[in-house]
Amino acid sequence: MNTTQLSDLREHAKNNTYVAHGDIADADCVIGFSFGYRQSESGIKPGVSNQQIAAYIVKNLNELPLILQFEINDALTNKSSDLVIR
């Protein structure tokens, strides 16, 4: 990324005008930020949004390295992230 592209990216971030783009097939890895968790008598459970993110990852991005917050990692089925952020 050159200086102009980086400057443009900063401006979009500050002004909330960034538009997601690109092809998911070109991704190098998955970085997943959670939307919190549910506290229950039996402990912490991933919320519905985290379960949906995990389901999408398993279905569409299964071959990529995963860097996920623990709430999403806990919602994965038959898989675990390469790096879990607690």
Biopython code that builds the backbone (N, CA, C, O; Angstrom):
import numpy as np
from Bio.PDB.StructureBuilder import StructureBuilder

atoms = [
    (1, "MET", "N", (0.863, -1.172, 0.000)),
    (1, "MET", "CA", (0.000, 0.000, 0.000)),
    (1, "MET", "C", (0.905, 1.229, 0.000)),
    (1, "MET", "O", (1.795, 1.362, 0.841)),
    (2, "ASN", "N", (0.664, 2.122, -0.953)),
    (2, "ASN", "CA", (1.502, 3.314, -1.019)),
    (2, "ASN", "C", (0.956, 4.423, -0.108)),
    (2, "ASN", "O", (-0.112, 4.272, 0.484)),
    (3, "THR", "N", (1.676, 5.509, -0.002)),
    (3, "THR", "CA", (1.323, 6.604, 0.911)),
    (3, "THR", "C", (-0.036, 7.207, 0.589)),
    (3, "THR", "O", (-0.811, 7.502, 1.499)),
    (4, "THR", "N", (-0.336, 7.393, -0.681)),
    (4, "THR", "CA", (-1.628, 7.963, -1.080)),
    (4, "THR", "C", (-2.774, 7.040, -0.697)),
    (4, "THR", "O", (-3.796, 7.494, -0.182)),
    (5, "GLN", "N", (-2.610, 5.753, -0.947)),
    (5, "GLN", "CA", (-3.648, 4.783, -0.591)),
    (5, "GLN", "C", (-3.872, 4.751, 0.918)),
    (5, "GLN", "O", (-5.011, 4.687, 1.381)),
    (6, "LEU", "N", (-2.791, 4.796, 1.673)),
    (6, "LEU", "CA", (-2.894, 4.798, 3.130)),
    (6, "LEU", "C", (-3.599, 6.053, 3.628)),
    (6, "LEU", "O", (-4.431, 5.980, 4.532)),
    (7, "SER", "N", (-3.275, 7.194, 3.051)),
    (7, "SER", "CA", (-3.925, 8.450, 3.416)),
    (7, "SER", "C", (-5.420, 8.403, 3.101)),
    (7, "SER", "O", (-6.245, 8.828, 3.909)),
    (8, "ASP", "N", (-5.761, 7.881, 1.918)),
    (8, "ASP", "CA", (-7.176, 7.735, 1.549)),
    (8, "ASP", "C", (-7.907, 6.816, 2.521)),
    (8, "ASP", "O", (-9.038, 7.100, 2.916)),
    (9, "LEU", "N", (-7.267, 5.721, 2.906)),
    (9, "LEU", "CA", (-7.868, 4.778, 3.841)),
    (9, "LEU", "C", (-8.136, 5.445, 5.191)),
    (9, "LEU", "O", (-9.195, 5.249, 5.787)),
    (10, "ARG", "N", (-7.178, 6.229, 5.667)),
    (10, "ARG", "CA", (-7.365, 6.950, 6.937)),
    (10, "ARG", "C", (-8.548, 7.908, 6.857)),
    (10, "ARG", "O", (-9.351, 7.987, 7.787)),
    (11, "GLU", "N", (-8.654, 8.629, 5.754)),
    (11, "GLU", "CA", (-9.764, 9.580, 5.584)),
    (11, "GLU", "C", (-11.108, 8.869, 5.575)),
    (11, "GLU", "O", (-12.068, 9.331, 6.190)),
    (12, "HIS", "N", (-11.172, 7.742, 4.873)),
    (12, "HIS", "CA", (-12.414, 6.967, 4.860)),
    (12, "HIS", "C", (-12.750, 6.463, 6.266)),
    (12, "HIS", "O", (-13.913, 6.473, 6.669)),
    (13, "ALA", "N", (-11.749, 6.028, 6.998)),
    (13, "ALA", "CA", (-11.983, 5.541, 8.363)),
    (13, "ALA", "C", (-12.486, 6.665, 9.261)),
    (13, "ALA", "O", (-13.420, 6.473, 10.038)),
    (14, "LYS", "N", (-11.870, 7.833, 9.155)),
    (14, "LYS", "CA", (-12.289, 8.970, 9.992)),
    (14, "LYS", "C", (-13.694, 9.448, 9.638)),
    (14, "LYS", "O", (-14.455, 9.848, 10.519)),
    (15, "ASN", "N", (-14.037, 9.409, 8.363)),
    (15, "ASN", "CA", (-15.332, 9.929, 7.905)),
    (15, "ASN", "C", (-16.422, 8.865, 7.807)),
    (15, "ASN", "O", (-17.551, 9.154, 7.411)),
    (16, "ASN", "N", (-16.072, 7.634, 8.172)),
    (16, "ASN", "CA", (-17.012, 6.514, 8.106)),
    (16, "ASN", "C", (-17.570, 6.346, 6.692)),
    (16, "ASN", "O", (-18.767, 6.119, 6.516)),
    (17, "THR", "N", (-16.704, 6.458, 5.690)),
    (17, "THR", "CA", (-17.123, 6.332, 4.297)),
    (17, "THR", "C", (-16.449, 5.156, 3.586)),
    (17, "THR", "O", (-16.546, 5.029, 2.365)),
    (18, "TYR", "N", (-15.768, 4.300, 4.347)),
    (18, "TYR", "CA", (-15.095, 3.154, 3.740)),
    (18, "TYR", "C", (-16.123, 2.167, 3.215)),
    (18, "TYR", "O", (-17.082, 1.838, 3.914)),
    (19, "VAL", "N", (-15.934, 1.697, 2.006)),
    (19, "VAL", "CA", (-16.820, 0.702, 1.408)),
    (19, "VAL", "C", (-16.016, -0.588, 1.244)),
    (19, "VAL", "O", (-14.967, -0.604, 0.600)),
    (20, "ALA", "N", (-16.520, -1.650, 1.830)),
    (20, "ALA", "CA", (-15.842, -2.939, 1.692)),
    (20, "ALA", "C", (-15.794, -3.333, 0.228)),
    (20, "ALA", "O", (-16.754, -3.114, -0.512)),
    (21, "HIS", "N", (-14.681, -3.911, -0.191)),
    (21, "HIS", "CA", (-14.513, -4.288, -1.580)),
    (21, "HIS", "C", (-13.537, -5.449, -1.674)),
    (21, "HIS", "O", (-12.957, -5.872, -0.674)),
    (22, "GLY", "N", (-13.366, -5.947, -2.863)),
    (22, "GLY", "CA", (-12.436, -7.043, -3.077)),
    (22, "GLY", "C", (-13.153, -8.374, -3.140)),
    (22, "GLY", "O", (-14.357, -8.461, -2.900)),
    (23, "ASP", "N", (-12.410, -9.392, -3.461)),
    (23, "ASP", "CA", (-12.956, -10.730, -3.602)),
    (23, "ASP", "C", (-12.506, -11.562, -2.400)),
    (23, "ASP", "O", (-11.314, -11.653, -2.106)),
    (24, "ILE", "N", (-13.454, -12.152, -1.726)),
    (24, "ILE", "CA", (-13.149, -12.957, -0.540)),
    (24, "ILE", "C", (-12.168, -14.088, -0.885)),
    (24, "ILE", "O", (-11.427, -14.553, -0.020)),
    (25, "ALA", "N", (-12.168, -14.520, -2.134)),
    (25, "ALA", "CA", (-11.261, -15.592, -2.558)),
    (25, "ALA", "C", (-9.798, -15.140, -2.528)),
    (25, "ALA", "O", (-8.894, -15.976, -2.535)),
    (26, "ASP", "N", (-9.563, -13.845, -2.495)),
    (26, "ASP", "CA", (-8.194, -13.324, -2.453)),
    (26, "ASP", "C", (-7.670, -13.135, -1.030)),
    (26, "ASP", "O", (-6.547, -12.665, -0.847)),
    (27, "ALA", "N", (-8.457, -13.492, -0.031)),
    (27, "ALA", "CA", (-8.060, -13.289, 1.366)),
    (27, "ALA", "C", (-6.877, -14.191, 1.733)),
    (27, "ALA", "O", (-6.757, -15.315, 1.246)),
    (28, "ASP", "N", (-6.011, -13.670, 2.600)),
    (28, "ASP", "CA", (-4.866, -14.433, 3.099)),
    (28, "ASP", "C", (-5.164, -15.099, 4.433)),
    (28, "ASP", "O", (-4.590, -16.139, 4.760)),
    (29, "CYS", "N", (-6.065, -14.495, 5.203)),
    (29, "CYS", "CA", (-6.435, -15.042, 6.500)),
    (29, "CYS", "C", (-7.764, -14.421, 6.919)),
    (29, "CYS", "O", (-8.275, -13.514, 6.261)),
    (30, "VAL", "N", (-8.310, -14.916, 8.012)),
    (30, "VAL", "CA", (-9.545, -14.375, 8.572)),
    (30, "VAL", "C", (-9.216, -13.777, 9.933)),
    (30, "VAL", "O", (-8.635, -14.446, 10.788)),
    (31, "ILE", "N", (-9.588, -12.526, 10.131)),
    (31, "ILE", "CA", (-9.477, -11.883, 11.435)),
    (31, "ILE", "C", (-10.901, -11.610, 11.893)),
    (31, "ILE", "O", (-11.626, -10.850, 11.251)),
    (32, "GLY", "N", (-11.306, -12.222, 12.993)),
    (32, "GLY", "CA", (-12.692, -12.115, 13.438)),
    (32, "GLY", "C", (-12.821, -11.433, 14.783)),
    (32, "GLY", "O", (-12.283, -11.895, 15.789)),
    (33, "PHE", "N", (-13.546, -10.319, 14.781)),
    (33, "PHE", "CA", (-13.843, -9.593, 16.016)),
    (33, "PHE", "C", (-15.246, -9.948, 16.464)),
    (33, "PHE", "O", (-16.186, -9.906, 15.671)),
    (34, "SER", "N", (-15.388, -10.291, 17.711)),
    (34, "SER", "CA", (-16.677, -10.764, 18.220)),
    (34, "SER", "C", (-17.591, -9.607, 18.608)),
    (34, "SER", "O", (-17.181, -8.449, 18.685)),
    (35, "PHE", "N", (-18.822, -9.969, 18.842)),
    (35, "PHE", "CA", (-19.827, -9.022, 19.304)),
    (35, "PHE", "C", (-20.243, -9.354, 20.738)),
    (35, "PHE", "O", (-21.406, -9.189, 21.108)),
    (36, "GLY", "N", (-19.299, -9.816, 21.530)),
    (36, "GLY", "CA", (-19.585, -10.112, 22.932)),
    (36, "GLY", "C", (-20.053, -11.539, 23.131)),
    (36, "GLY", "O", (-19.905, -12.385, 22.249)),
    (37, "TYR", "N", (-20.617, -11.796, 24.294)),
    (37, "TYR", "CA", (-21.020, -13.152, 24.655)),
    (37, "TYR", "C", (-22.233, -13.089, 25.574)),
    (37, "TYR", "O", (-22.644, -12.019, 26.023)),
    (38, "ARG", "N", (-22.793, -14.265, 25.840)),
    (38, "ARG", "CA", (-23.899, -14.377, 26.781)),
    (38, "ARG", "C", (-23.386, -15.048, 28.049)),
    (38, "ARG", "O", (-22.701, -16.069, 27.991)),
    (39, "GLN", "N", (-23.719, -14.476, 29.169)),
    (39, "GLN", "CA", (-23.352, -15.066, 30.452)),
    (39, "GLN", "C", (-24.519, -15.941, 30.895)),
    (39, "GLN", "O", (-25.664, -15.491, 30.922)),
    (40, "SER", "N", (-24.227, -17.184, 31.240)),
    (40, "SER", "CA", (-25.273, -18.082, 31.727)),
    (40, "SER", "C", (-24.791, -18.764, 32.991)),
    (40, "SER", "O", (-23.645, -18.585, 33.406)),
    (41, "GLU", "N", (-25.654, -19.533, 33.592)),
    (41, "GLU", "CA", (-25.281, -20.239, 34.823)),
    (41, "GLU", "C", (-24.136, -21.217, 34.582)),
    (41, "GLU", "O", (-23.333, -21.480, 35.477)),
    (42, "SER", "N", (-24.070, -21.754, 33.362)),
    (42, "SER", "CA", (-23.026, -22.730, 33.057)),
    (42, "SER", "C", (-21.754, -22.085, 32.517)),
    (42, "SER", "O", (-20.797, -22.789, 32.194)),
    (43, "GLY", "N", (-21.729, -20.754, 32.412)),
    (43, "GLY", "CA", (-20.526, -20.064, 31.958)),
    (43, "GLY", "C", (-20.804, -19.111, 30.818)),
    (43, "GLY", "O", (-21.928, -18.642, 30.636)),
    (44, "ILE", "N", (-19.766, -18.833, 30.055)),
    (44, "ILE", "CA", (-19.852, -17.899, 28.933)),
    (44, "ILE", "C", (-20.167, -18.680, 27.658)),
    (44, "ILE", "O", (-19.562, -19.716, 27.385)),
    (45, "LYS", "N", (-21.123, -18.167, 26.886)),
    (45, "LYS", "CA", (-21.478, -18.781, 25.602)),
    (45, "LYS", "C", (-21.436, -17.714, 24.526)),
    (45, "LYS", "O", (-21.746, -16.553, 24.795)),
    (46, "PRO", "N", (-21.051, -18.094, 23.290)),
    (46, "PRO", "CA", (-21.041, -17.111, 22.210)),
    (46, "PRO", "C", (-22.460, -16.654, 21.897)),
    (46, "PRO", "O", (-23.404, -17.442, 21.960)),
    (47, "GLY", "N", (-22.602, -15.383, 21.561)),
    (47, "GLY", "CA", (-23.900, -14.860, 21.168)),
    (47, "GLY", "C", (-24.278, -15.303, 19.763)),
    (47, "GLY", "O", (-23.472, -15.903, 19.051)),
    (48, "VAL", "N", (-25.511, -15.001, 19.371)),
    (48, "VAL", "CA", (-26.027, -15.422, 18.072)),
    (48, "VAL", "C", (-25.175, -14.872, 16.928)),
    (48, "VAL", "O", (-24.887, -15.592, 15.973)),
    (49, "SER", "N", (-24.770, -13.605, 17.016)),
    (49, "SER", "CA", (-23.961, -13.028, 15.939)),
    (49, "SER", "C", (-22.630, -13.759, 15.795)),
    (49, "SER", "O", (-22.151, -13.961, 14.680)),
    (50, "ASN", "N", (-22.034, -14.154, 16.912)),
    (50, "ASN", "CA", (-20.772, -14.896, 16.856)),
    (50, "ASN", "C", (-20.978, -16.299, 16.282)),
    (50, "ASN", "O", (-20.109, -16.814, 15.578)),
    (51, "GLN", "N", (-22.098, -16.905, 16.574)),
    (51, "GLN", "CA", (-22.413, -18.213, 15.995)),
    (51, "GLN", "C", (-22.578, -18.098, 14.483)),
    (51, "GLN", "O", (-22.146, -18.978, 13.739)),
    (52, "GLN", "N", (-23.200, -17.020, 14.033)),
    (52, "GLN", "CA", (-23.382, -16.817, 12.596)),
    (52, "GLN", "C", (-22.053, -16.546, 11.901)),
    (52, "GLN", "O", (-21.819, -17.039, 10.797)),
    (53, "ILE", "N", (-21.185, -15.767, 12.537)),
    (53, "ILE", "CA", (-19.855, -15.516, 11.967)),
    (53, "ILE", "C", (-19.087, -16.836, 11.858)),
    (53, "ILE", "O", (-18.467, -17.114, 10.831)),
    (54, "ALA", "N", (-19.131, -17.644, 12.914)),
    (54, "ALA", "CA", (-18.438, -18.931, 12.905)),
    (54, "ALA", "C", (-18.991, -19.842, 11.808)),
    (54, "ALA", "O", (-18.223, -20.510, 11.117)),
    (55, "ALA", "N", (-20.304, -19.874, 11.644)),
    (55, "ALA", "CA", (-20.910, -20.707, 10.598)),
    (55, "ALA", "C", (-20.464, -20.254, 9.213)),
    (55, "ALA", "O", (-20.205, -21.083, 8.342)),
    (56, "TYR", "N", (-20.374, -18.940, 9.007)),
    (56, "TYR", "CA", (-19.911, -18.414, 7.722)),
    (56, "TYR", "C", (-18.465, -18.818, 7.467)),
    (56, "TYR", "O", (-18.114, -19.217, 6.357)),
    (57, "ILE", "N", (-17.634, -18.715, 8.488)),
    (57, "ILE", "CA", (-16.221, -19.091, 8.354)),
    (57, "ILE", "C", (-16.104, -20.560, 7.975)),
    (57, "ILE", "O", (-15.365, -20.906, 7.053)),
    (58, "VAL", "N", (-16.822, -21.420, 8.673)),
    (58, "VAL", "CA", (-16.750, -22.863, 8.410)),
    (58, "VAL", "C", (-17.216, -23.174, 6.991)),
    (58, "VAL", "O", (-16.619, -24.002, 6.303)),
    (59, "LYS", "N", (-18.276, -22.511, 6.560)),
    (59, "LYS", "CA", (-18.848, -22.787, 5.237)),
    (59, "LYS", "C", (-18.016, -22.198, 4.097)),
    (59, "LYS", "O", (-17.856, -22.844, 3.061)),
    (60, "ASN", "N", (-17.485, -20.986, 4.266)),
    (60, "ASN", "CA", (-16.881, -20.264, 3.151)),
    (60, "ASN", "C", (-15.377, -20.027, 3.234)),
    (60, "ASN", "O", (-14.736, -19.787, 2.211)),
    (61, "LEU", "N", (-14.812, -20.088, 4.421)),
    (61, "LEU", "CA", (-13.399, -19.706, 4.590)),
    (61, "LEU", "C", (-12.617, -20.780, 5.331)),
    (61, "LEU", "O", (-11.633, -20.481, 6.007)),
    (62, "ASN", "N", (-13.037, -21.986, 5.212)),
    (62, "ASN", "CA", (-12.522, -23.086, 6.014)),
    (62, "ASN", "C", (-11.037, -23.360, 5.823)),
    (62, "ASN", "O", (-10.396, -23.897, 6.727)),
    (63, "GLU", "N", (-10.478, -23.010, 4.685)),
    (63, "GLU", "CA", (-9.077, -23.334, 4.400)),
    (63, "GLU", "C", (-8.098, -22.246, 4.838)),
    (63, "GLU", "O", (-6.887, -22.461, 4.806)),
    (64, "LEU", "N", (-8.603, -21.084, 5.245)),
    (64, "LEU", "CA", (-7.721, -19.968, 5.597)),
    (64, "LEU", "C", (-7.278, -20.027, 7.055)),
    (64, "LEU", "O", (-8.009, -20.545, 7.899)),
    (65, "PRO", "N", (-6.099, -19.508, 7.362)),
    (65, "PRO", "CA", (-5.691, -19.370, 8.761)),
    (65, "PRO", "C", (-6.670, -18.442, 9.492)),
    (65, "PRO", "O", (-7.151, -17.461, 8.924)),
    (66, "LEU", "N", (-6.954, -18.764, 10.744)),
    (66, "LEU", "CA", (-7.939, -18.004, 11.512)),
    (66, "LEU", "C", (-7.299, -17.307, 12.703)),
    (66, "LEU", "O", (-6.535, -17.908, 13.458)),
    (67, "ILE", "N", (-7.624, -16.033, 12.856)),
    (67, "ILE", "CA", (-7.249, -15.239, 14.022)),
    (67, "ILE", "C", (-8.560, -14.691, 14.554)),
    (67, "ILE", "O", (-9.114, -13.744, 13.997)),
    (68, "LEU", "N", (-9.060, -15.285, 15.633)),
    (68, "LEU", "CA", (-10.408, -14.967, 16.095)),
    (68, "LEU", "C", (-10.455, -14.654, 17.578)),
    (68, "LEU", "O", (-9.680, -15.199, 18.364)),
    (69, "GLN", "N", (-11.367, -13.777, 17.953)),
    (69, "GLN", "CA", (-11.635, -13.591, 19.368)),
    (69, "GLN", "C", (-12.317, -14.859, 19.879)),
    (69, "GLN", "O", (-12.982, -15.565, 19.122)),
    (70, "PHE", "N", (-12.145, -15.139, 21.167)),
    (70, "PHE", "CA", (-12.549, -16.430, 21.713)),
    (70, "PHE", "C", (-14.036, -16.714, 21.565)),
    (70, "PHE", "O", (-14.432, -17.876, 21.483)),
    (71, "GLU", "N", (-14.866, -15.680, 21.529)),
    (71, "GLU", "CA", (-16.305, -15.926, 21.410)),
    (71, "GLU", "C", (-16.652, -16.563, 20.064)),
    (71, "GLU", "O", (-17.547, -17.405, 19.988)),
    (72, "ILE", "N", (-15.952, -16.168, 19.012)),
    (72, "ILE", "CA", (-16.175, -16.776, 17.703)),
    (72, "ILE", "C", (-15.525, -18.150, 17.662)),
    (72, "ILE", "O", (-16.121, -19.106, 17.166)),
    (73, "ASN", "N", (-14.315, -18.252, 18.177)),
    (73, "ASN", "CA", (-13.624, -19.544, 18.216)),
    (73, "ASN", "C", (-14.462, -20.587, 18.957)),
    (73, "ASN", "O", (-14.556, -21.733, 18.519)),
    (74, "ASP", "N", (-15.066, -20.194, 20.072)),
    (74, "ASP", "CA", (-15.886, -21.130, 20.843)),
    (74, "ASP", "C", (-17.118, -21.584, 20.072)),
    (74, "ASP", "O", (-17.675, -22.642, 20.366)),
    (75, "ALA", "N", (-17.553, -20.796, 19.084)),
    (75, "ALA", "CA", (-18.723, -21.148, 18.292)),
    (75, "ALA", "C", (-18.386, -22.024, 17.080)),
    (75, "ALA", "O", (-19.288, -22.550, 16.429)),
    (76, "LEU", "N", (-17.097, -22.181, 16.777)),
    (76, "LEU", "CA", (-16.708, -23.025, 15.638)),
    (76, "LEU", "C", (-17.046, -24.477, 15.920)),
    (76, "LEU", "O", (-16.999, -24.928, 17.064)),
    (77, "THR", "N", (-17.386, -25.201, 14.866)),
    (77, "THR", "CA", (-17.638, -26.637, 15.011)),
    (77, "THR", "C", (-16.499, -27.400, 14.348)),
    (77, "THR", "O", (-16.128, -27.110, 13.211)),
    (78, "ASN", "N", (-15.959, -28.355, 15.048)),
    (78, "ASN", "CA", (-14.911, -29.244, 14.527)),
    (78, "ASN", "C", (-13.670, -28.510, 14.037)),
    (78, "ASN", "O", (-12.990, -28.987, 13.127)),
    (79, "LYS", "N", (-13.371, -27.380, 14.615)),
    (79, "LYS", "CA", (-12.217, -26.590, 14.171)),
    (79, "LYS", "C", (-11.841, -25.620, 15.281)),
    (79, "LYS", "O", (-12.659, -25.292, 16.140)),
    (80, "SER", "N", (-10.601, -25.168, 15.250)),
    (80, "SER", "CA", (-10.165, -24.130, 16.185)),
    (80, "SER", "C", (-9.270, -23.152, 15.429)),
    (80, "SER", "O", (-8.619, -23.517, 14.450)),
    (81, "SER", "N", (-9.248, -21.912, 15.896)),
    (81, "SER", "CA", (-8.420, -20.893, 15.244)),
    (81, "SER", "C", (-6.948, -21.203, 15.425)),
    (81, "SER", "O", (-6.535, -21.928, 16.329)),
    (82, "ASP", "N", (-6.183, -20.622, 14.524)),
    (82, "ASP", "CA", (-4.727, -20.716, 14.630)),
    (82, "ASP", "C", (-4.222, -19.825, 15.761)),
    (82, "ASP", "O", (-3.205, -20.117, 16.389)),
    (83, "LEU", "N", (-4.947, -18.736, 16.010)),
    (83, "LEU", "CA", (-4.630, -17.822, 17.097)),
    (83, "LEU", "C", (-5.935, -17.352, 17.716)),
    (83, "LEU", "O", (-6.803, -16.830, 17.017)),
    (84, "VAL", "N", (-6.079, -17.534, 19.024)),
    (84, "VAL", "CA", (-7.288, -17.117, 19.737)),
    (84, "VAL", "C", (-6.954, -15.908, 20.587)),
    (84, "VAL", "O", (-5.976, -15.908, 21.334)),
    (85, "ILE", "N", (-7.766, -14.892, 20.467)),
    (85, "ILE", "CA", (-7.577, -13.659, 21.253)),
    (85, "ILE", "C", (-8.540, -13.704, 22.406)),
    (85, "ILE", "O", (-9.754, -13.758, 22.210)),
    (86, "ARG", "N", (-8.003, -13.682, 23.617)),
    (86, "ARG", "CA", (-8.856, -13.733, 24.814)),
    (86, "ARG", "C", (-8.994, -12.374, 25.428)),
    (86, "ARG", "O", (-9.675, -12.221, 26.442)),
]
sb = StructureBuilder()
sb.init_structure("model")
sb.init_model(0)
sb.init_chain("A")
sb.init_seg("    ")
for serial, (resi, resn, name, xyz) in enumerate(atoms, 1):
    if name == "N":
        sb.init_residue(resn, " ", resi, " ")
    sb.init_atom(name, np.array(xyz, "f"), 0.0, 1.0, " ", f" {name:<3s}", serial, name[0])
structure = sb.get_structure()
